[in-house]
Amino acid sequence: MCYKDPVQELPATADVVIVGGGFAGLATAWALGRRGVGDVVVLEREPELGRFASGRSAGLGRQLAEDDATTELTVAGAAVLRQLPAWTPTGGVLSFDSVEQADAYVDRARRHGLAAELGGLDAVLARWPELADLKVERSLFVPSDGVIDVGALLRIFAHDVRVALGAGVERIEPGGRGARIVTGRGAIDARMVVDASGAWAGGLVGEPPLDAYKRHVFVLEMATSPMTPWLWHVGRGELYLRGDAAGVIASPCDVARCDAGHQDPDAVGEAMMLALFEAAAHELATKRIVRRWACQRAFTVDRKMRLGRDDTRPWLVWAAGLGGHGATASPAVGERVAGAVIAALA
């Protein structure tokens, strides 16, 4: 996904330098531009935008997350995404093997004003009849959920934004106007720096990088409508399915600790998915895998997104730890981080 008009020569100065050309960084640049802050440069070390976690997202527009803080952002983000051509309204189904867990999600939906239809296994089978053996105690259908074209969304965010590709940041030195960002292509003096570098966040300022986890995604050779509501089973044997023009996108929601940037698929993830399908959806276990990849999710220690101004570095604002919710939450993340940047610039 090459940016069509990348910066050929880095400017000597900028009001805001954003490190990282994924959802968090580009959404922040987009939000700053919409608020009239034009002196912004995004630095991306790869030759393409969204090379790591963002570009490998399965694009599920899931609003009901595992906690209130994340759900606040995903609900707000989806409200913006529904106005963009990158969004397709399909609805989404969450299924649960625990009544107590389902009740917690119902309560969360009410707190956030999110319409959700309570059901059981029948509501799952009406959309995904292949899952007859899935252990389901309750299900929730969220009509306002959808799917996201992640490539299109990154292009929307990057439109009219100065992006420097192949500009890996080597170090950040406090001083001057705020901080000096040294890259392999030169240095920029900036008033504010946004660390949106995904799993690498923190490392450039002397903090430990975030916790990174690999998850596998597969495309199964299977006819289904892209408009079928996606399904995410929450609980033991967690998995998700999404209809796609190329087949069915499926993930066993595996969790394997890994180094930042390590996203190579392996046999362990595939074996885990097949075992889940054998137990819950034997028909899916027989489908040919036509494509496979691994994505990466990055978390802070407390599993909460780190958004806003740093307590000890007045020139630094965080946009990190999106924990797999980056696609849906990105517009709200960008707005929150942009607000912190503008307040610091004032």
N, C-alpha and C positions, 0 to 999 in steps of 0.2 A: 504494500500500500504506500507507494512513494508519494511524498508531498510534491505537488506539481511545480512549485516555485520556491525551492528552499533558498535560504540565505547563503550567498556565495562567500561573503566576507563578513566576519563578525564585527559588530560595532564596538567602539572603544568603551562606550557607556550605555546604560539603559536604566530606566527607573525600576523595572522588575525583570529579573531573570528567573525563569521556571526551569528546573532541572527535571526532565522526564517528559516524553511525548506520548504518554498513555492517557487513559480516561481522566485521571485526576489533574494532570498538568494541562492538557488541552482544554478541559472544561473550565479550569480556572482562567486560562487565557481568553476563552470565549466570553466568560462572564465579565472579565476586566474590560474587554473591548466594548461590550454592550453598555458598560457604565462610563465609557469615555476615556479609559486609561489606554493610551495608544503606544506608549514607549515600553513595549513588552517583547522579550525574546524567549522562545522555548528552545532549550538545548536537548537534543536527542542523540545519544551516542551511536545508535544503529543507523543503517542506511534507509530504514523505513520507520514510519510511525506505528505504534502498537505492536512491536515485534514480539513482546513477551506476553504478560498476563492479559492485557487489554485486547489485543488482536486475536487471542485464542479463546475468548469467552464463547460459551454456547448461546449467549444472547437471550436468556430467559428473563423476561421483564417481571420479576417476582417482587411484589411489594411487602408481603408479610414475612418479615425476617425473624430471627431468633431472639431479638430483644427490642425494646422500645426505641432506644437511641438510633439503631440502624433503620428500623421501620419508619421513623420520622423522616429520614433522608430518602429512603426508597419511595415512599409515598409522594413526597415533594418532587423527587426526580422524575417519577413516572408522569406526574401531572404536566411537566414540561415536555417530556418525550412524546406524549400523545399528540402534541402539536407539530411534531417533526416527521418528515417522510421516512426516517429510519425505524419508525414504530409500526408494528402490525397488531391490531387488536384481536386477540384470540381467546382471552381468558386463561386462567390457570387453575389447576387442581392441586391442593395439598392433601395428602392422605396420611393417616396416623394409625399406628398399632397400639396406641395408648389413649384412652379416653381423657385422662388427666392432661396429657400434652395437647390434645385437640382443644380442650376447654381453655387452656392458656392462650392458644392462638385465637380462639373466638373472642376472648376478652381483649386481646391486643387489637384485633380488628375493630372492635367497638371503640376502644380508646382513641384510635386514629381515624375514626369516621369512615372506615373502609367496608363497603358492602361485601358480604360473604354469605354464601348459601350452604348451610350445614346439611350433610348427607352421610351416606355410608358406602359400602362396597358397590352398591348398585350405581351410584353416581360416578364411581371410577370406571366401572365396566361399560357404562353408556358411552364413554369417550375412548377407553382403552380396553376392549374386550379380551385382549391377549393376557390380561393380568388376573385371570380367574382365581389363581392360587395365592395372590398377594394377601397377606394378613392385614386387614383394614378394619378398624373399629369405628373410625369416624373419617369424614372427608369434608373439605371446604372448597367450594368453587368461588373464585374471585373473578367476576366478570370483567373488571377493569384492568386485569393483568394482560400481558401481551408478549410479543417477541421483538427482539431488537436486531437490526442489521448493524453489526458492530463496525464494519468497514465504513458504511455510510455515515454512522454517527461520528466516527473519528474525523471523517472528511468535513462534516458540518462544523465540528468544533475548531478544526484547523483553518477554516476559510478566513482569509484576511489576517491571519496570524503570522508573524515572522517566526519561522522555524529553521533552526540550523541542524541539519542532519550530519551524522558522523562527527559530532562535537561532544565526545565523552569528557565529563568533568574529572579532572585529576585531583584538584583540591580547591578548597574555599578558604580565603584568608580574610579575616575581619580587618577593616580599616578603610580609609578613603571616604567615599560617599556612604559606605555601609559595609560592603564586602567586595572582594575581588575574586572572580570565578575564573580559575585557570583551566583551560581545555587543551586538547591536542591540536586545536586550530587557532589558538590565541587566548587572550584574556579579556574579560569584560568587568568594568567597575559598575556595580549596581547599588541602588538604594535599598532594594529589598530582594531577597532570594526566597523562592518557594521550592521546598524539597518535595517533589512528587515523583521520586525515583523508585517507587514500588518496593520490592524486596530489599533493595539497596539503601533505602531511606535511613538516614542516621549516620551511615559510614563516613560520609564526606565531612561531617562536623565532629567526628571523634566518638560517636555513640555506636553501640552495637547495631548491626542491621536488623531488620525485622525477621520474625520467624516465617520461613517460607515452607509451603507444603505443595506437593505435586498431586494432581488429580487427573485421571484419564477420561477421555471422551472418545466415543466411537460413533461411526455412522453405519447403520445396519441396512442391508439391501431389503427394503420392505416398503410396499406402497402404503402411503398414508397422506392425508391432506395437511398442508402446511397451516391450515386454519384450525386444526384440531387443538383444543386447549392442552398446553403442556401439563405433565404430571410430575410432581415431586413427592416421593414417599419419605416421610420424616419418621425416624425411629430405627429399630434394628433392621438391617438389610436396606439401608438408605440407598435410593437411586432416583434418577430423573430421566424422563423421556420427553422428546420434543419432535413433532412432525416437521419435516423439511422436504424441499423439492427433491433432494438427493436421496431421501430415505427417512430413517428415524435416527435422530441424534440421541445417544444414550450414554449415561455415566453411572458407574457404581459408587460415586461420591467417596472414592478412596482417599485416604489421608496418609501421605508419606513425607516425612521431613526431608528436605533437600536443600542444596545450596541455591542461592539466588541465581536465577537464570537457567537452572537445570530443568529442562522440560522435555526430555527425550522419553517417549513411551517405552514401556517394558512389559514383559510377559506376566508379571505379577498382577498388574491392573486388569489385564484381559482375563486372567483366570478368575479374579474376584468377580468381575461382571458376569461371566458365564455361570459361576456358582450361584449368584443371586438369581439369574434368570431360570436356572434349573429348578430352584426352590419356589419361585413366585410366578414365573411366566415361561413355561417350557418352550412354547412356540417361538419366543424371541431367541432362545438359546440355539435354535437351529438356523438362524439367519446369518448370511454371509456378512462379514465385516468388510466394507468397501473403503473405509478410511479410518485412521486412528491418529490421535495426537494427545499430548499432555498439556495441561495448563498449570498455572501456578497462582496460589493465593498467599497473600502476605498479611500477617497479623502483628499488632503490638502485643506487649506482654499481657495487658488486661483485656485484649480482644476488642477494644473500642477504637474506632477510627481516631487518628490523631490529626485534628483539623484546627488551624488557628495559629496565633503568634506564639513563638517560643518564649519561655519565661526568663531566660538568661541571655538570649542573643536578640537584641532589638531589631536586627536586620533580617531575621529568619521567620518564615511562616511555613507550617507543616500542611501537607496534603497527602497523608500516608495511612497505611493500614486499612485499606478498604475491604479486605477479607472476603473477596469473591463477590461482593455486591457492587462493584465499580460501575458496571454498565447501567444498571437501573438508578443508582444513587448519583451518578456523575453530575447531572445538572445542578442538583442541590449542593453537592460537595463543592463544585466550582463557585456557586454563589456565596457559600459560607466563607471559603478561603479568600475569594476576591474581596469580600467585606472586610476581612482582617487586614488584607494588604492595603486597601484604601484608607482604613483608619490609621495604619502605621505611616502612610505617606503624608497624611494631613499635617 
